[in-house]
Amino acid sequence: MNAPHQIPVGFSRTLRLREMLQSNQLEFLMEAHNGLSARIVKEAGFKAIWGSGLTISAQFGVRDNNEASWTQVVDMLEFMADASDLPILLDGDTGYGNFNNVRRLVKKLEQRGIAGVCIEDKQFPKTNSFLNGERQPLAEMDEFCGKIKAGKDSQSDPNFSIVARVEALIAGWGMEEALKRAEAYRQAGADAILIHSKLSKPDEILTFAREWAGRGPLVIVPTKYYSTPTDVFRQAGISTVIWANHLLRGAASTMQAIAKEIHSSETLVNVEDRVASVNEIFRLQDAEEYSAAESVYLSSASASRNAVVLAASRGAGLEAVTADKPKVMLPIAGKPLLRRLVEAFKKEGINDITVVGGYRADAIDTSGIRLVVNEKHEHTGELASLACAAKSFTADTVISYGDLLFRSYILRDLVESDSDFCVVVDSSQTPGPGVASTDFAYCSTADDRALFGQKVWLESVTSSAGPANLNSPQGRWMGLLNVRGAGRKRLVATLGQLQQRDDFAKLDMAALLNALIEAGERIEVQYVHGHWRGVNDLDELRRAGDFAHGQAPYGSNGSASAEAGA
């Protein structure tokens, strides 16, 4: 690949195009029709772009008969100008109307950073020159001269170029008429003349160039006489050659072949290695620049976040429905429990999600997640699963049980906390008959439903590995922990210390929270009062379905009123 053309600082696009048109060396413009193709043209080493009317209309899926409005064309040019700093010469057809349309067109092109426009002396609406060219009427010469003058009088940048395209040879009006019109257009102020021919030999073009005798820059489009050696154009004194439509034609033939192959074979295996990789598309879109800017401009509150989901268990009390799948893949109102959790994370901009599987990990849907497996899940607990995902703490991270359903505000408020550690505690749940004794939270202040602006801190959590607290807890930890900033490194260090204990294999998440507190960490508490579900047995599985139905959008499967309690 040629090295990109180096642009001197302050060297405007309009000046670069003007110097190309007036250069003593043969220059080349390459067709582009959208932002992606404009970037490809620049990377190939070209110095300027031809904004082709044919290919821009074709990529819109319409004919080259002014079916795409001039405002739609200008909008596309803006994407092209943003994608590449090369000067663009627009194929402006007939100027999209009379002298007044040309005046407005020039002003709008200058506003979009377009370096010049080429207008042709046919009548509006135009038809592509190669379609019944001899039957296409030409504009009155004086009228077209008026368009050129109107455009030149309207430009604010003295280097903006207007190229006059002579269609007399295409329309069968002869060489004398072509030369006559070209001279009139030059005197009207045209910065260059584009002479067009539909013959497969360059005879007409070379005759015109000889008769023109260098009175001004001469531009050609050798689409039909493409086999002519380029040195012939140099010797004839041609200023600029336009390669007018080949990127779109190449793309079209390739897309046709690929579509036919995929339809026929019903697989991607035959085409994947023959097309650009997804990463190459990302590169052409300048995705790396966005990633770099993200680290500069996004605040910590909106920076990238991760999630770790603990999903290794089969589910005690759920053996009847988990013979072929883990608990997290049980359907809740028609959608797997894990999928609902993943969607909740993604809604809050948490897209890097690691799921720690164990029992029937092969049945876990890995769409949108990274799966790691706790191979010793039958003999270990929650912390052993968390240790399998220790490499995932590369950004602020939410650690979650895998069997949770909750209203969206719970996760939103959790990740917006500015504390290094934060947990969610449900103040509506207290110990009682049939309720597991773990995960009850003891906090610095009870939830009086009016603690706005006042921080509450976790003091301990009942754990399966530790003695029970005889006092009354302030609620139940629901299984969500947010770790941010420097807290990530300290959590990993504490986890490493717990791994040295003989009973590590049996430790649960509550043991980690208690160890952090004993190490002097302050863990903020976010109180809720219901609005979530865990799935630990068949009865909770049934009620989870009711909760999920209550979360459905309005108009989908009945009521949209959310279940209020836990």
Backbone hydrogen bonds, N-H to C=O, Kabsch-Sander energy under -0.5 kcal/mol:
donor,donor_aa,acceptor,acceptor_aa,energy
11,F,8,P,-1.9
12,S,10,G,-1.0
16,R,12,S,-2.1
17,L,13,R,-2.4
18,R,14,T,-2.3
19,E,15,L,-2.4
20,M,16,R,-1.8
21,L,17,L,-2.5
22,Q,18,R,-1.9
23,S,20,M,-0.9
27,E,239,S,-2.3
29,L,241,V,-2.5
30,M,48,A,-1.7
31,E,243,W,-1.9
32,A,50,W,-1.9
38,A,34,N,-2.1
39,R,35,G,-1.9
40,I,36,L,-1.9
41,V,37,S,-2.3
42,K,38,A,-1.8
43,E,39,R,-2.4
44,A,40,I,-1.8
45,G,41,V,-0.6
45,G,42,K,-1.4
46,F,41,V,-1.5
47,K,28,F,-0.5
49,I,87,P,-2.7
50,W,30,M,-2.2
51,G,49,I,-0.7
51,G,89,L,-2.6
52,S,32,A,-0.7
52,S,50,W,-1.7
56,I,52,S,-2.2
57,S,53,G,-1.9
58,A,54,L,-2.2
59,Q,55,T,-2.5
60,F,56,I,-1.0
61,G,58,A,-1.3
62,V,57,S,-2.4
65,N,63,R,-1.7
67,E,63,R,-0.9
69,S,67,E,-0.5
73,V,69,S,-1.9
74,V,70,W,-2.4
75,D,71,T,-2.2
76,M,72,Q,-1.9
77,L,73,V,-2.3
78,E,74,V,-1.7
79,F,75,D,-1.3
80,M,76,M,-1.9
81,A,77,L,-2.9
82,D,78,E,-2.0
83,A,79,F,-1.9
84,S,80,M,-1.3
89,L,49,I,-2.9
90,L,88,I,-0.6
90,L,116,G,-2.6
91,D,51,G,-2.7
92,G,90,L,-1.4
92,G,118,C,-2.2
95,G,92,G,-2.7
102,V,98,N,-1.7
103,R,99,F,-2.1
104,R,100,N,-2.1
105,L,101,N,-2.5
106,V,102,V,-2.5
107,K,103,R,-1.7
108,K,104,R,-2.3
109,L,105,L,-2.6
110,E,106,V,-2.3
111,Q,107,K,-1.9
112,R,108,K,-1.4
113,G,110,E,-1.3
114,I,109,L,-2.6
115,A,88,I,-1.0
116,G,88,I,-1.4
117,V,161,S,-2.3
118,C,90,L,-3.2
119,I,117,V,-0.5
119,I,163,V,-2.4
120,E,93,D,-3.0
121,D,165,R,-1.7
122,K,120,E,-1.3
123,Q,137,P,-1.1
128,N,64,D,-0.6
131,L,128,N,-2.0
132,N,130,F,-0.8
135,R,132,N,-1.6
136,Q,133,G,-1.7
139,A,121,D,-2.0
144,F,140,E,-2.4
145,C,141,M,-2.3
146,G,142,D,-1.9
147,K,143,E,-1.5
148,I,144,F,-2.0
149,K,145,C,-2.4
150,A,146,G,-2.5
151,G,147,K,-2.5
152,K,148,I,-2.5
153,D,149,K,-2.5
154,S,150,A,-1.0
155,Q,151,G,-1.1
160,F,157,D,-1.7
161,S,115,A,-1.8
163,V,117,V,-2.6
163,V,161,S,-0.5
164,A,192,A,-2.5
165,R,119,I,-3.3
165,R,163,V,-0.6
166,V,164,A,-0.6
166,V,194,L,-2.9
167,E,165,R,-0.5
171,A,167,E,-2.5
172,G,169,L,-0.8
173,W,168,A,-2.9
174,G,168,A,-0.7
178,A,174,G,-1.8
179,L,175,M,-2.6
180,K,176,E,-2.3
181,R,177,E,-2.7
182,A,178,A,-2.4
183,E,179,L,-2.2
184,A,180,K,-1.9
185,Y,181,R,-2.6
186,R,182,A,-2.2
187,Q,183,E,-2.3
188,A,184,A,-1.4
189,G,185,Y,-0.5
189,G,186,R,-1.3
190,A,185,Y,-2.3
191,D,162,I,-2.7
192,A,162,I,-0.8
193,I,217,P,-2.5
194,L,164,A,-2.8
195,I,193,I,-0.6
195,I,219,V,-2.0
196,H,166,V,-1.4
206,L,202,P,-2.9
207,T,203,D,-2.5
208,F,204,E,-2.6
209,A,205,I,-2.7
210,R,206,L,-2.2
211,E,207,T,-2.3
212,W,208,F,-2.8
213,A,209,A,-1.7
215,R,212,W,-1.0
219,V,193,I,-3.1
220,I,240,T,-2.3
223,T,221,V,-1.6
224,K,221,V,-0.5
228,T,225,Y,-1.5
232,V,229,P,-1.6
233,F,229,P,-0.7
233,F,230,T,-0.8
234,R,230,T,-1.5
235,Q,231,D,-2.5
236,A,232,V,-1.4
237,G,234,R,-1.5
238,I,233,F,-2.2
239,S,218,L,-2.3
240,T,218,L,-1.7
241,V,27,E,-2.7
242,I,220,I,-2.3
243,W,29,L,-2.9
243,W,241,V,-0.6
244,A,242,I,-0.9
249,R,245,N,-1.8
250,G,246,H,-2.3
251,A,247,L,-2.3
252,A,248,L,-2.8
253,S,249,R,-2.1
254,T,250,G,-1.8
255,M,251,A,-2.7
256,Q,252,A,-2.4
257,A,253,S,-1.9
258,I,254,T,-2.4
259,A,255,M,-2.7
260,K,256,Q,-2.2
261,E,257,A,-2.2
262,I,258,I,-2.6
263,H,259,A,-2.4
264,S,260,K,-2.2
265,S,261,E,-2.8
266,E,262,I,-2.3
271,V,268,L,-1.5
272,E,268,L,-2.3
274,R,271,V,-2.0
275,V,271,V,-0.6
275,V,272,E,-0.8
281,I,277,S,-1.6
282,F,278,V,-2.4
283,R,279,N,-2.2
284,L,280,E,-2.4
285,Q,281,I,-1.8
286,D,283,R,-1.7
287,A,282,F,-2.3
290,Y,286,D,-1.2
291,S,287,A,-2.2
292,A,288,E,-2.4
293,A,289,E,-2.5
294,E,290,Y,-2.7
295,S,291,S,-1.4
296,V,292,A,-0.8
296,V,293,A,-0.6
297,Y,293,A,-2.9
298,L,294,E,-2.0
302,S,299,S,-1.1
303,A,299,S,-0.6
305,R,349,G,-0.5
306,N,396,D,-3.1
307,A,352,D,-1.9
308,V,398,V,-2.8
309,V,354,T,-2.9
310,L,308,V,-0.5
310,L,400,S,-2.7
311,A,309,V,-0.8
311,A,356,V,-2.3
318,L,315,G,-2.0
321,V,318,L,-1.8
322,T,318,L,-0.7
322,T,319,E,-0.6
327,K,313,S,-1.1
329,M,326,P,-1.7
330,L,327,K,-2.0
332,I,335,K,-3.1
333,A,331,P,-0.6
335,K,332,I,-1.3
337,L,330,L,-2.2
338,L,328,V,-3.1
340,R,336,P,-1.9
341,L,337,L,-1.7
342,V,338,L,-2.8
343,E,339,R,-2.4
344,A,340,R,-1.7
345,F,341,L,-1.9
346,K,342,V,-2.6
347,K,343,E,-1.9
348,E,344,A,-0.8
348,E,345,F,-1.1
349,G,346,K,-1.9
350,I,345,F,-2.4
351,N,305,R,-0.5
351,N,349,G,-0.9
352,D,305,R,-1.0
353,I,351,N,-1.0
354,T,307,A,-3.0
354,T,352,D,-0.5
355,V,353,I,-0.5
355,V,370,R,-2.9
356,V,309,V,-3.1
357,G,355,V,-0.9
357,G,372,V,-3.0
358,G,311,A,-0.6
358,G,359,Y,-0.5
359,Y,312,A,-2.7
361,A,358,G,-1.5
363,A,360,R,-1.9
364,I,361,A,-1.6
366,T,364,I,-0.5
369,I,366,T,-1.9
370,R,353,I,-2.8
372,V,355,V,-2.5
372,V,370,R,-0.5
374,N,357,G,-3.1
375,E,373,V,-1.1
377,H,374,N,-1.6
379,H,376,K,-1.8
380,T,376,K,-0.7
381,G,505,A,-1.9
383,L,507,L,-1.9
385,S,381,G,-1.4
386,L,382,E,-2.4
387,A,383,L,-2.4
388,C,384,A,-0.9
388,C,385,S,-0.7
389,A,385,S,-0.5
389,A,386,L,-1.5
390,A,387,A,-1.3
392,S,389,A,-2.3
393,F,390,A,-1.1
394,T,392,S,-1.7
396,D,304,S,-0.6
397,T,483,V,-2.7
398,V,306,N,-2.0
399,I,397,T,-0.5
399,I,481,L,-3.5
400,S,308,V,-2.8
401,Y,479,G,-1.7
402,G,310,L,-1.6
404,L,401,Y,-0.5
405,L,533,R,-2.3
407,R,531,H,-2.0
410,I,407,R,-1.4
411,L,407,R,-0.7
412,R,408,S,-2.1
413,D,409,Y,-2.8
414,L,410,I,-1.8
415,V,411,L,-2.4
416,E,412,R,-1.2
417,S,414,L,-1.2
421,F,522,R,-0.5
422,C,482,N,-1.7
423,V,524,E,-2.7
424,V,480,L,-1.2
425,V,423,V,-0.5
425,V,526,Q,-2.4
426,D,476,R,-3.1
427,S,425,V,-0.8
427,S,528,V,-2.6
429,Q,426,D,-1.2
430,T,428,S,-0.5
435,V,432,G,-2.0
439,D,462,T,-3.0
441,A,475,G,-3.0
442,Y,460,S,-2.8
443,C,441,A,-0.5
444,S,457,W,-2.6
448,D,446,A,-0.9
454,Q,451,L,-1.9
455,K,453,G,-0.5
458,L,523,I,-3.0
459,E,442,Y,-3.5
460,S,442,Y,-1.5
462,T,440,F,-2.4
466,G,463,S,-1.2
474,Q,441,A,-2.3
475,G,441,A,-0.9
476,R,426,D,-2.0
477,W,439,D,-3.3
478,M,424,V,-2.1
481,L,399,I,-2.4
482,N,422,C,-3.1
483,V,397,T,-3.1
484,R,420,D,-2.2
487,G,484,R,-1.8
488,R,485,G,-1.5
490,R,486,A,-1.5
491,L,487,G,-2.4
492,V,488,R,-2.3
493,A,489,K,-2.0
494,T,490,R,-2.3
495,L,491,L,-2.6
496,G,492,V,-2.1
497,Q,493,A,-1.9
498,L,494,T,-2.2
499,Q,495,L,-1.5
500,Q,497,Q,-1.3
501,R,498,L,-1.6
504,F,501,R,-1.4
506,K,503,D,-1.9
507,L,504,F,-1.8
511,A,508,D,-0.7
512,L,508,D,-1.0
513,L,509,M,-2.2
514,N,510,A,-2.4
515,A,511,A,-2.0
516,L,512,L,-2.2
517,I,513,L,-2.1
518,E,514,N,-2.6
519,A,515,A,-1.4
520,G,517,I,-1.8
521,E,516,L,-2.5
523,I,521,E,-0.6
524,E,421,F,-2.5
524,E,522,R,-0.6
525,V,456,V,-2.9
526,Q,423,V,-2.8
527,Y,525,V,-0.6
528,V,425,V,-2.4
531,H,564,A,-0.8
533,R,405,L,-2.9
535,V,403,D,-0.9
536,N,534,G,-0.6
538,L,317,G,-0.7
541,L,537,D,-2.1
542,R,538,L,-2.0
543,R,539,D,-2.3
544,A,540,E,-2.1
545,G,541,L,-1.3
546,D,542,R,-1.4
547,F,543,R,-2.2
548,A,544,A,-2.6
549,H,545,G,-2.3
550,G,546,D,-1.7
551,Q,547,F,-0.8
551,Q,548,A,-0.8
552,A,549,H,-1.1
555,G,558,G,-0.5
556,S,553,P,-1.9
557,N,555,G,-0.6
562,A,560,A,-0.5
